Amino acid sequence: MTKPTTDAIRFGTVGSPQTTPKPGTPAAIEHIRLLGMDHLEIAWVHSVRVSDSTCADIQATADQHHVTLSIHAPYYINLNSQTADLMRKSDERLLAAARKGFLAGARDIVFHPGSYHNQSPDQVYERMKEKLQEIRGILDEEGVDVILRPETMGKGAVFGSLDEVLQLSRDIPGVLPCIDFAHLHARTGAMNSYAEFAAIFDAVEASLGREGLESLHAHVSGIAYGPRGEKHHLPLNEADLRYRELLQALVDYNVRGSVAVEAPEPFHVADALTFQATYRRLLENQEPGKPGGNADES
């Protein structure tokens, strides 16, 4: 069996690797370890339908194979839902993902925070904050020890800029960002150079302290985008993401945590392994005291 990594960043896939030989999350965890990776983000993106006993099996398998876990909660969460019924269903989805994720041994619960619905960003922020405080309070009362991670989003028409998720993380204990670098690139058309990646990490540290960089959870992939932002994910060999510069910034800032790769099949595993291998190569080549020294090489 492949030994667990001592790398500061643990790489894996969002959802089961497509090469997993049989269905089920325990099999996906075993396969992640066989591939030499260290993290799996369980994609409960449509619903959370898993028994407590299955959660126990997931946790036991992850512990056995030294694989860390996160959960991607259902896409249909919107903390700015416009009716009481939709808001109740949204709350239930996030709570279910957190409760079952906790039972499965996951620490990080990633979710898409919601839409502006033609309201002002400031107004929507206050609503998001209120709802997230409410949900965080319920989980704390139940002893559900997870981190809720609103994700940075790839379209300017939806809530989820870097500043917004950092502000939520400052204002609410038990909340930290999920930084999706592809989404940030698609949202702005920028954030795709060493200097801009470094600025992201500077912003995280300024907002959350060193803890924000030592417990990072991120998504990354190639991405197609236009004037309105994200269109769809792409494999690395079809995308303009300057991922080597991103990885160099991760090394230079001594970032710790997990990075989950969302490349489309059949590039899912190959791209995740490329990220991991490139990161390790940059670590090997890093010259102490010279941050960014390799970032501009082709």
N, C-alpha and C positions, 0 to 999 in steps of 0.2 A: 504494500500500500504506500502511496506517495505520502511523505511526511508533511505536516502542516507548515506553512510558510512562517518565516520571521519577518517578512516584509512589513513595512509600515502601512502599505495599502493592500487590502485584500480585494482581488478581482473576481468577478463572476458574471453571471448572466441574469437578465430580468426574464423570469420564466424558465422552465426546464430547457436545458440544451436539446436541440433537435436530434442529437445523436443518442439520447438516452434510450436504452434498449427496451424498456418496458414502462408503462404508465405509472403515475403516482409520484408524490413529492419525495418519499424516502429513496426511491430509485434515482431520482434526479440529483439528490444530495450525494449518493454514492458515486454517480457519474461525474459530478463536478470534481470530487476528490480524485477520481481516476484520471481526469483530464489535467490535474495538477493545479486547479483553481481552488479558491478558499471561501467563496461567498455565493449564496444563491438568494435572489429576490423572488419570493413566491408570488406569482401573479394571480391574485384573486380579483381580477379586474372586472369581472361581470357579476359575481356574487360570492358570498362567503358561505359555502355549504360544506362543512367539514365537522366531523364528530370530535368530541373530546378525546376519544381513544386514538383517533388518527393523529390528532395534534401531539399526543404523547409519543406516538411512534416517530413523528417528524423530529421532535426534540431529541429523542434517544439516538436517532440516526445521525443527526447533526453533531451531537456531542461525541459520538463514537468516531466520526470522521473529521472532527475539528473544522467543521464548516459553519461559518456564521450566517445568520438569516436575517432578511428583512421581508416586509410584506408590502406589495403594491395593492392598496385598497381599491374598491370598485371605482370605475370611471364616473359613475353617476352621482358622486358626491358633489354638492354645491352648497357651501355655507352661506350663500346669498340667495337661496331658493325663494321664489316669489309667492308661494302659497304655503299654508300651514301643513298640508298633507305632504307636499314635496319636501318641506324642511324636515318633517318627522322621518320620512324615508331616508333622507340624506344622513341625518344623525344616526339612524339605526345601522346604516352601512358602515360608517366610520367606527362606531362603537363595536360592531361585530368583528371588523377586521382587527381592531386593537385587542379585543378580548381573546379571540381565537389565536391571533398571532402570539400573544403573551403565553398562552398554553403550549404553543408550538416551539417556544424558545426564541422567538424573534424579538429584537430590541427596537427596531426602527419601523414605523408605520408610515409609509409614503402615501400621499393623496393629492389629487388635483383640487385646489381650494374652491374654485367656482368662477362665476361670471360677473361682469359689471352690470349687465342688464340696463345699459344706457344711464346708469347712475354715476355720480362723481366718484373718482377713486377714493377720496377721503371718506365719503359716506359709506362706501362698500367696505373700506378698511375697518371702520368701527363696527359694522355688522359682523364681519369675519372675526374680529377680535372677541366680540361678545359671545358668539356661538362657540368658538374654540375654547374660551375660558369655561363655558358651560360643560362642554364635553370633557375637557381636561379634569374638571371637578368631579364628574361622575366616575371617571376612571381612577382618580386618586382615592375616592371613597371606597372603591372596590378593590384597591390594592393592585391594579393593573399597571405594572411598572414598565411602561414603554415610552419611547419618544415619538411624539407626533411630528411628522415632517411634511409641511406644505411644500409642494414642488414648484420650482421656477418654471414658467410656462412659455410656450413658443409663439404665442399670438398676442399682439398688443391689445386685442379686444377682450381678453380674459385677465382676471386677477392673477398675479404671479410674477411681477418683476423682482429683481434681486433685492431692491430696497424694501419692497412690501414683505417678502418672506423673512428678511432680516429683522424688520420692525416687529413682526409677530413674534419672532424668536426672542427679541429683547423684552417684549411686554408680557410674555406668558411663560412661566416656568414649565419645563417638560415639553417645550416646543423648540425644535431646531430645523434648519432648512434642509431640503433635498435640492442640491444644486445640479440642475440638468444643463450641462455646458452646451449641448446641441440646441436646446430650447433657447438659451440666452443668445446664442449666435443667430438663430432664426428670428427671434423677436426683434432684434435691433439691426441685423445685417452686419454687426461689428462683433466685438468680444471674440476675436479669432486670431490673436497674436500673443506672443509671450508677455508683452507689456500689459495687455488687457487681462490676460489670465492672472498675472501678478496683482493687478488692481482689484480683481475679484477677491483674491485671498487677503489683500490688505483691508478690503471692506468687511470681510467676515471677521477678521481679527479686531478691527476697530469696533465692531458692533458687539461681538460676543466674547472677546478676549481670546487668549491662546486656546481655550477649550474648544472654540468653534473650529479650529484647524486640527485639533487632536481627536475630534470625534466626527469627522466629515462623513457624510453619505452623499454620493453623487451618482448621476446617470451620465452616460456619454455614448455617442454614436455619430455616424454621418447623418446629415439631414438635408432635405430639399426645402427651399423656402422662397417666398416672393415678397412683394410689398406689404402684404398683410401678415407675414410671418410664416410659421411652420406649415408645410404641406404633408410631408411624410418622412419617415426615417430612411436612410440610405446605407449601403455598405461603405466601408471606408474608401474602397478603391473607386467609388463613384462620387465622392463628396469632397468639399473644399475645407473640411475641418482640419486645422493645423494641430493635429493631436500630439505630435511630438513636442511641440512647444508647450502644450498643456501639461504633458507628463513631466517635462523639464521643470515647469513651475511647481508641480506637486513635489518634486524632489527638492528643489531649492528652498521651498518654504517648510520642508520637513512635515508635510501634511500626513496625518494618520487617519485611518478609517477604511471605508469600503467604497468601491466603484463598481456599479452594475452596468453592463453593456446591453443596449437595446437594438442592436443591428437586426435587420430583417433576415429571415431564413432564406437561403441556406448559409448565410454568412455569419450567423449568430455566434457560433463557437469560434470560428476562425478569427473574427474581429476581436473577441474577448481575449483570446490567446495572444493576438498581436499587441493589444494594449499592455497586457501583463509582461510579455517578453521585452517590449520596448522600454517599459518602466524599469525593469531589472537591468537592462543594458545601460540605461542612463545612470542608475545607481552605481553600477560598477565603474563608470567613467567619471563620476563626479569628483571634482577636485575640491578638497576642503578649503573653505574660505573664499571660494570663487563662485558664488551663486550665479546661475544663468550662463555660465561659461560656454555651454554647448548648445544653447537654445537657437542660435541663428545658423547652425550648420545645416546643410541640405542633406 
